[in-house]
Amino acid sequence: MIKPMRLLAGFVFLHAMLLATDGIATPENYCRTIPARSDALDWPSKHAWNLFVMLNHPAMDKKFGRGVPDCTRPFGSPGSTSVWETWRNADSEVYLSDGREPPEWNDTSLPDEKPGKVPQLQPLVGAGQPGILFSPTDGIFHDSGGFGETRLNRSTYEFVRRECLFSRDGQQRYAKAVEDGTKSAIQFPPDSIEVKAAWIDFVERLIPADKQQTYYTAEFQGKKYGLVALHILTKDVPNWFWATFHHKDNPSNTFETPDTFGMPLMVKGTVWENYRPGGTQTEFTRTDGTATMLSDHFVEFAFQRSSCITCHATATISQNTPLPAAQARALCAMTPTLPALGLDPVVCKGLIGEKAFEPGTDKLLMERGVPDPEWFKKDGKPFYLQTDFVYSIPFRGKREASAPPARCIW
């Protein structure tokens, strides 16, 4: 018979061993930053930084699931890939060239450039330079704005797929169904996120070798690139939450908004400490009625006096128009004298009317701000259907080369 004290001592020893084993076997959880939706309005700078940390946390390999953070690795770990880079690539994995339905979220059969890796600050001698094979088709800056490597998180992607908005034909059918009353207006789920990344060619932009180490870098076909901007769009509020980050050496942009939170401690000491918030946006106008502004030097190159929220509000589809005129009207209402975009004051006055300009001039009475209801009408009637601020839908959808799924016919 075992004596009580001996039995108690055995339990204490076993408990201590279990605690010791747990301490060794259980890795530390580095996924400590969880954005709070309420911060989008209450403390937007804090929300922007929390999103930045969450989206750039090291990711698990896509074979274990897309968009899954590797919580055993600290933020900014060399060799790690950002979570957002394991999301669906809009260009090659969502809006396919033949307009067919893309596969399930975790399917990896479609070609996609390998995602990025945080560069080593001091690479080993003889070792290959760490880098990224990213999305070269639409992510590299070439002296014009309106570009960017776009990726969709699971919620955004599955909505596009479920509602058959992945093809131009599907978009036109959807617009007609809304007019017929069989479908509701496009409204993404509240946990939807889309990001847009911009990169520069180090050689083309004459970036010194020592400066290159301060960038999240990429290698493609013998060239090296650096991430210069990251736009973050979240459906945390009805009109989406807009935030932009850029490399510290980017040219100045007077249309940024101040950071009222400051760089989180975990960002310091990593490659990501070289990135700065460019600002946030949640409303079309300020309380005094003046338009809010937000842009990035590279993504909105040559039209930096712009507004993310106003521009994206013009993302529309229609039932029988290949490319909606709402976008052209909106560009005129925001940037009426940009030859690079093919805009001309005479053409713009025909699109948005003389009333939008000061009498006898090419100067707009009001730039940006709240959208004009006339942008979405044709012959005085509602015609263009907004895509809930998601521009990748009208810009990237392709024609169907084969019959769509039966569920996509309404």
N, C-alpha and C positions, 0 to 999 in steps of 0.2 A: 504494500500500500504506500502510495506516494504521500509524503508529508505536505501539509498545506503551504509552508514557507518555501519548500523546494519547488512546488508547483508554481507558486507565484513568481519565483526567481526565473523559472523557465519561460514563463509568459513574458516577463520583462526583457529577457535576452532575445527572445524571438521577435518581439515588437521592435527592439533596437536594431536588429539585423534587417528587418523589413524596411525600416526608415532609412538605414544606410544604403540598402539596395536601391530603394526608390530614388534616393538622392543621386546615385550614380547613373541609373538607367533612364531616369526621366530628364530629358533635355529642357533647357530654359525656353520659355515661350517669349519670343521677341515680337510677336504681333500685338503690341500694346496700344497702338493708335487706332481708335474706332471713331470715325467722324459722327457727330451728332447732327441730325437733320435740322434741329432748331437753330444751330449756329449759322446756317445759311443766311438767316435774316438778323439774328441777334449779334453775331460776331463773325462777319464774312471772312475777314483775314485769317482768323483761327481755322475756320472751316476749310479755306483754301489750302493752308499748310497741312492740315490733317489728311485731306484728300491726296495731296502731293506725296506725303509719307506713305499712305496706304497703297497708292497705285505704283509707287516705285520700290516697294518692298520686294526682296528677292522672291521669285516665283518657283513653284515646283515645275518639273519638266511637264510639258503638255501631255505626255503619255499617262500621267497621273491625274489629269484634269486641267482644263483651261482656267486661267484666272485664280488658281489656288496658291496662296502665299506659303512659302516655306518658313514656318515659324521657328525653325531651329537655327536660322541664320539671321544675324543682326542686319539692320538697315545699312545699305551701302557696302555690303560684303563684296570684295573683289571677285570677279568672275561670275557674279550673280546676274540674273535677268529680271527686269522689272515685270510686275504682275500685268500691267496693261499691254505689254508686248506679247503676252500669250493669249490675248483676246482675238476675236475674228478680224482679219484684215479686210476692210471694206472693198478694196480694189480686187483682191484675188480670192476671197473666201465668202463674200456676201452677195455682191451684185456681179454675178458671173457673166462672162462675155456672150454666152448664148441664152441668157435670161432664164436658165433653168433653176429649179429650187435647190438652194444649197443644203448640205447635209446637216445632221444633228450637231449640236453644239460641240461635243467632245470628239467628233470625227476629225481625223488629221490627214485624210486622204488627199485633200486639195493642196496644190503647191503654195507654200508661203515661205518667204525669206526667213531664215533663222533669226530669232530675236536677239536682243542685245545683251551685252555683258558689261558690268562695271569694270573699267580698265584697271590693271595693276599700276600703281604709281611708280614702282621700280621693278620692271620685268626682269626675270632671270636671264642671265647671259645665255644666248643660244636658244632660248625658248621663243616660240612663235608669239608675235604681238597679239594680245587679246583684243577682240573687237566684235563688231556686230555686222551681221548680214541682215539688213533691214528691208524697207520697201522702196527701192530706187525709182519705181515708176512715177510716184507722185509725192515723195517726201523731201526731195533735194531742192534747195533754193537756186533759182536761175534768173535772178534779177527781175522777178515779177511776183506779185502777191496772189492771194487766193488759192494757195496750194496746201499740201500737208498730208502726211501719212495718217489715215484715219482708221481707228479701231473701235469696235463695239463690244461692250460687256455682254454677259449672257442675257440679261433682261432685255436690253435693246435689241440684240440679235434675234432672240426668239419671238419678239413682237413683230419685227420685220418679216420673219419667216412665216409666222402663224397667220398674219394678215395679208400674205402674198404681195408684199410691197417690194420684193426683190427684183422685179422686172418692170420695164416701161409699160408693157401691156397690162400687167397686174395692177399697176398704179392707176391706169386709165379706167379699168373695170371698177376699182375701188371708188374712184371719184364719181362714177356714174351711179354706183350703188348708194352712195351718200345722197345724191340728188334724188334718187328713187325712193329713199327712205328705208332701205333695207340694211344699211350700215350706218354706224355713228361716226362722228368726226374723229380723226386720228388723235389718239391720246396715249402716250407712252406710260408704262408703269412707273411708279415713284422711285424705284431703285435702278432706273436706267442711267447709264453713263456712256459717253462717247468722248474719245480723246483725239487730238490732232497734233502730230509731231512734225517739226521742221528741222532739217539738217543742212549743214554747209560742207563743201569740199575744202579740206584743209589747204591743199596746194593752190587751188583756184583763189582762195581768199587770203593766201599768204599768212597762214597762222603759224607762228614759230613753234618749234618742237616742245619747248617748255610750257607754252600755253596749251598745247594740245592735251596735255595730261590733266588739265582742269575740266575737260569735257567728258560727258558720257559719249564714248566713241563708237565708230562703226567702220568695218572694212568691207569693201565690195569691189570685186574685179581689180584688185591691186591698188585701189584708192582708199584713203581714210577720210572719214567724215565725223563731224561732231554735232550733237544735239544742241540746237540753239533756242528752241521754243517748244513749249508744251501747253496746248489749250485743253482745258478740262470743262466738260459740260455735264451737269447732273440734273436729274429731274427732282431735286429736293424741294423745289417750289414750282408752282404752276407754269411760270414763264422760264423755268430752268435757272440753275445757278451757273454763272460763268466765271471762270478764273483762268488766268494765264501766267505762266512762269517762263523765264528766259535766262540765258547765260549772262553772267555778270559783265562780260565784255561786249555785249550787244550795244549797238549805237543807241543813244538816248532817244526816248519817246515821250513827248510831253503829254500824251493822252493816257498816262498810267494813273492809278489811284494809290494812295499811301497804304503801307502795311502797318496795321495797328496791333499786330500780335507779336511779330518777331520770329526769327528762325528758331525752330525747336532744338533742344539740346542734342537730340539723337542725330540730327542732320550734320552738326558740326564735326569736322574730322573725316568726313566722307567726300566723295567726288560731288555729291549733291549740294554741298555747302557753297558751290560756285554758281548756284542758280538762285534767282531772285523772283519774288512775286511781282507781276506787272499790274495786278489789280483784280477786282471782282466786279460783278454786275448782276443785279436781280430785277431792276426796273428800267423802263424806257426813259423816264424823266426823274429829276429831283423834285423835292417838295415845292420848289418855286416854279416848276414847269419847264425848266431848261433841260435839254437832252443830256443823258449820261453818255460818256464816251469810254471805250475800251478797245485796245488794239495791240498788236505786236509789230515790231519793226519789220520782221521778215514775212510773217504770214499775211499781214495787211500792207505789204510793201507798196509805196506810192499812193496808198489811200489810208494812211494811219489816222486821219481825223474821221474815225468811223465808230460804229457801235455794233458789237457782236449781237446783242439782243434784237436790235432793229433789223439788221441784215438777215439774220436767221428767221425772223418772223415772216420773211417773204419766201421762204422755202415752200413751194406749192406744187401741186399736180392738177391736172384737169382731165376730162374724159376724152378729149379729142385734139389736144394740142401737144405736139412732140416736146417742145420746151416752153413752159409757161412764160407769158409776157410779164407776169408779176415781178419776176426777178429783174427784168430790164427796167421796169418802172421804178423799182426800189433803188437800183443803182443810180438812175438819173436823179432821184430824190436825195441821194446822199453824195454822189460824186459826179456832177453833170459835165465836168470838163476834163475827163481823163482819156486822152487819145489812146493810151496803152490798152484800155478796155473797149475801144471802139465807140466811145461816147462823144457826142457832139451836142452843144446847147440847142441847136435847131431841132435835132432829132428828139432830144429830151423834152423840149417844150411841146412837141407833138404828142409825146407819150403821157406826160403828167400835166400838161396845160400851162398856159401863160400865167395863170393865177398863182402858180407856185413860185414865181420869180418876182423880184422887185421890178417895177415898171421900167421898161427901156434898158434892162441890164440882163446879164447872165447869172446874177447872184440869187441864190435861193432865199426865200423869206425865212425858212426854218430847215435846218439840216438835221437829220437823224430824229431821234425821239419816237413818239407814238406813230405806228404805221397809219397810212391813209386808207380808209375803207375802199377808196376807188381803185387801189392797186389790185384788189381781188375781184373786180367786177368786169363784165364784158357786156357792152350795150346797156349799161345801167343795171344789170342783174348780177347776183352772186355767181361766180364762175370758177375761180381758182380755189382749190381746197388746200388749206395749210397742212403741212406735214408735221406739226407740233415742233417747229424749230429745227428739225433734223434735215440738213441740207444734203446729206449723202444720198437720200432717197431720190430726189429729182435729178441730181447731178450724175449719179452713178448707175442708175437703172438702165439695162439694155433690153433690146427687143428679144422676144421669145423665138427660138429657132425650132421649138417643138411644142406640142400640146402641154399646157400646164396641168398640175394636179386637179382632180375633179373638184376639190374643196375650194379652189381658187376661181371657180366660175359662179358668179352670183346672178 
